[in-house]
Amino acid sequence: MGTEGQDNELTDVVLCYQALGIPLDASPAQIEQVFKVLTDRHRKLLSEPDPATRNEAQRSLDQIAEMYDKIRGSVTYRTAEKDFEKKGAIAQEAKRPQHQAVAEKKKMVNCPRCNGLIKPGLQVCPICRTRIYTPAEKLLQALFSRKMLLLYAILLILAGAAFYFLSFRSAPAKAPASELDSLQNLQAK
């Protein structure tokens, strides 16, 4: 008689799963979600003006609640719940918090010179003792290095010389009258 009662319970539970549209291998969270969706749908019908619709919605809500209680009280549900809890515990163990040193190591950056791991924002590498420049400082350093300053000076001198020669070459080369007179006097003598 014990096995007959278990078979009846199993049959009832399977019918409840099928009536609610829940697969037999559904997790407790999925079962609860289906229950909430169905109850919300029928609760909306309770506010209808038609009394027959309201009565049908109330009967459906009662049946859904009864089937949900039968599913939750079944051995199948409790087994699934235990399995789900075990999987959740395993997942939480896998997601355990990292050690502080590991978390800090992920935040570290490489030194541009020695490639050692250092904290971001440092101005001097503690390993190789070199200065760490910001991107703006690197740009200024590249634009105003000794080589670039020398190149700028040479270009400035060349531009000045070109301007000087071009400005005198385009003007007519006339000697002043006093110089012409003195030249003619020298030739005459």
PyMOL commands that set and color helices and strands:
alter all, ss='L'
color gray80, all
select helices_A, chain A and resi 2-20+28-45+51-72+75-94+100-107+135-143+146-170+177-188
alter helices_A, ss='H'
color red, helices_A
select strands_A, chain A and resi 109-110+117-118
alter strands_A, ss='S'
color yellow, strands_A
deselect
rebuild
show_as cartoon
